[in-house]
Amino acid sequence: MVFVEGDSQTQAPKIEVWRAELGTPPLSSIDKSVSALVTDDLVSISADVLPRSDIKGLAAWITRQSYWQDSSR
């Protein structure tokens, strides 16, 4: 897994961190490669929505994703 800020063009699975106060819609509303949206704002999208303050929940969500698991272990 690689964490990269601002690389919205890659088709790899993404987690978006978004705030409504930015005044723009979340990328996940148009980019299906976004698997999860981390926000405390109300939003209606098809990606999983995770609260910003739940770091343990985010970590658990990441470990459950099969495309981030190493099958060689």
C-alpha positions in Angstrom: 0.0 0.0 0.0 1.3 3.5 -0.9 -0.1 6.7 0.5 0.0 9.6 -2.1 -1.6 13.0 -1.8 -3.1 14.6 -4.9 -2.7 11.7 -7.4 -6.3 11.6 -8.6 -5.3 10.3 -12.1 -4.1 6.8 -11.1 -6.7 4.1 -11.5 -5.4 2.3 -8.3 -7.9 2.0 -5.4 -8.1 5.3 -3.5 -9.3 6.6 -0.1 -10.5 10.2 -0.3 -10.4 12.6 2.7 -13.0 15.4 2.1 -14.7 18.3 3.8 -17.9 20.0 2.6 -16.5 23.4 3.5 -14.1 23.2 0.6 -17.1 23.9 -1.7 -16.4 21.2 -4.2 -18.0 17.8 -4.5 -16.0 14.8 -3.4 -14.0 13.1 -6.1 -15.7 9.9 -5.2 -18.9 11.2 -6.6 -17.4 10.8 -10.1 -14.4 8.6 -9.7 -15.3 4.9 -9.2 -11.6 4.1 -8.2 -12.3 5.8 -4.9 -13.2 3.0 -2.6 -13.9 5.0 0.6 -14.6 8.6 1.6 -13.3 9.8 5.0 -15.5 12.7 6.2 -17.7 13.9 9.0 -20.0 15.7 6.6 -23.3 14.2 5.2 -22.8 12.9 1.7 -24.6 10.4 -0.6 -22.2 8.4 -2.7 -21.7 4.8 -3.6 -18.2 4.5 -1.9 -18.0 3.5 1.8 -18.1 6.5 4.1 -15.9 6.5 7.2 -15.8 9.1 9.9 -12.6 11.3 10.2 -12.3 10.7 13.9 -12.4 6.9 13.7 -8.8 6.0 13.0 -9.2 2.4 14.2 -12.2 1.9 12.1 -10.3 3.2 9.0 -7.4 0.9 9.7 -9.8 -2.0 10.1 -11.6 -1.1 6.8 -8.2 -1.0 5.0 -7.1 -4.4 6.3 -10.5 -6.0 5.2 -9.9 -4.9 1.6 -8.8 -7.9 -0.4 -6.9 -5.8 -3.0 -4.5 -4.6 -0.3 -3.8 -8.0 1.1 -0.6 -9.8 0.1 -1.7 -13.3 -1.0 1.9 -14.6 -0.9 2.0 -14.8 2.9 
